Amino acid sequence: MDEQQFHQRADEALEDLNTALMAAAENYGFDVDFQSGALTIEFEEPPSKFVVSPNTPVRQIWVSALSRSFKLDWDDEAQVFVYPETGESLQLLIGKVISEHLGADIFV
């Protein structure tokens, strides 16, 4: 995948995730901010911040959450970014880490 394709796919993935998170944010008490190609999820209780951003040189989306770094690769077959260790899509992974942080099942 070339740089332009990566940017297009990453932008679409983050825009879709932002839309899904905005719908859930009001119900679960967190804030979502999507600026300059990076998405930030902030929690008041317990205080924390997750960051989702593209890493162009390696053609991955990186997620910093729960004191960990998750590096997602593009899956041509599924047409989504996936976390190779579990096969979870970006949205499933984010839903899982938010659920773990809040102690409640969150679906995005």
C-alpha positions as CSV (number, residue, x, y, z in Angstrom):
1,M,0.0,0.0,0.0
2,D,1.4,3.4,-0.9
3,E,1.4,6.5,1.3
4,Q,-1.7,8.0,-0.4
5,Q,-3.7,4.8,0.0
6,F,-2.6,4.5,3.6
7,H,-3.7,8.0,4.4
8,Q,-7.1,7.5,2.7
9,R,-7.7,4.2,4.6
10,A,-6.5,5.6,7.9
11,D,-8.6,8.8,7.6
12,E,-11.7,6.7,6.8
13,A,-11.1,4.3,9.7
14,L,-10.6,7.2,12.2
15,E,-13.6,9.1,10.9
16,D,-15.8,6.0,11.2
17,L,-14.4,5.4,14.7
18,N,-15.0,9.0,15.7
19,T,-18.6,8.8,14.5
20,A,-19.2,5.6,16.5
21,L,-17.5,7.0,19.6
22,M,-19.4,10.3,19.5
23,A,-22.7,8.3,19.7
24,A,-21.4,6.4,22.8
25,A,-19.6,9.2,24.5
26,E,-22.7,10.9,26.0
27,N,-24.0,7.7,27.4
28,Y,-20.7,6.6,29.0
29,G,-19.2,9.9,30.1
30,F,-16.1,10.4,28.0
31,D,-15.0,13.0,25.5
32,V,-13.8,12.4,21.9
33,D,-11.7,14.8,19.9
34,F,-10.6,14.3,16.3
35,Q,-8.1,16.8,15.1
36,S,-5.0,16.8,12.8
37,G,-5.5,13.2,11.9
38,A,-5.4,11.9,15.5
39,L,-8.3,10.8,17.7
40,T,-8.2,11.4,21.5
41,I,-10.6,9.8,24.0
42,E,-10.5,11.4,27.5
43,F,-12.1,10.1,30.6
44,E,-12.9,12.1,33.8
45,E,-13.4,9.1,36.0
46,P,-11.1,7.4,36.3
47,P,-8.9,10.0,34.6
48,S,-7.2,8.8,31.5
49,K,-6.5,9.6,27.9
50,F,-6.4,7.2,24.9
51,V,-4.8,8.3,21.6
52,V,-5.5,6.7,18.2
53,S,-3.2,7.9,15.4
54,P,-1.8,6.8,12.1
55,N,1.9,6.0,11.8
56,T,2.6,6.6,8.1
57,P,6.2,5.3,7.8
58,V,5.1,1.8,9.0
59,R,1.6,2.0,7.5
60,Q,-0.1,1.2,10.9
61,I,-2.6,2.8,13.2
62,W,-1.3,3.0,16.7
63,V,-3.4,3.0,19.8
64,S,-2.1,4.2,23.2
65,A,-4.5,2.9,25.9
66,L,-4.4,1.2,29.3
67,S,-0.6,1.9,29.5
68,R,-0.1,-0.2,26.4
69,S,0.6,0.4,22.7
70,F,-1.5,-1.5,20.1
71,K,-0.2,-1.5,16.5
72,L,-2.8,-2.3,13.9
73,D,-2.1,-3.4,10.3
74,W,-4.4,-3.1,7.3
75,D,-6.1,-6.4,6.4
76,D,-6.8,-6.5,2.7
77,E,-9.4,-9.3,3.0
78,A,-11.4,-7.7,5.8
79,Q,-10.8,-4.1,4.5
80,V,-10.1,-2.8,8.0
81,F,-7.2,-2.2,10.3
82,V,-6.7,-5.2,12.7
83,Y,-4.6,-5.9,15.8
84,P,-2.6,-8.9,14.7
85,E,-2.3,-10.5,18.1
86,T,-6.1,-11.0,18.4
87,G,-7.5,-10.3,14.9
88,E,-9.7,-7.6,16.4
89,S,-10.7,-4.7,14.2
90,L,-9.9,-1.1,15.3
91,Q,-13.5,-0.6,16.5
92,L,-13.6,-3.8,18.4
93,L,-10.3,-3.1,20.0
94,I,-11.3,0.4,21.1
95,G,-14.6,-0.9,22.4
96,K,-12.7,-3.5,24.4
97,V,-10.2,-1.1,25.9
98,I,-12.9,1.4,26.8
99,S,-15.0,-1.3,28.4
100,E,-12.0,-2.5,30.4
101,H,-11.2,1.1,31.5
102,L,-14.8,1.9,32.5
103,G,-15.7,-1.6,33.9
104,A,-18.8,-1.7,31.7
105,D,-19.6,-3.2,28.3
106,I,-19.3,-0.5,25.6
107,F,-20.1,-1.2,22.0
108,V,-18.8,1.2,19.3
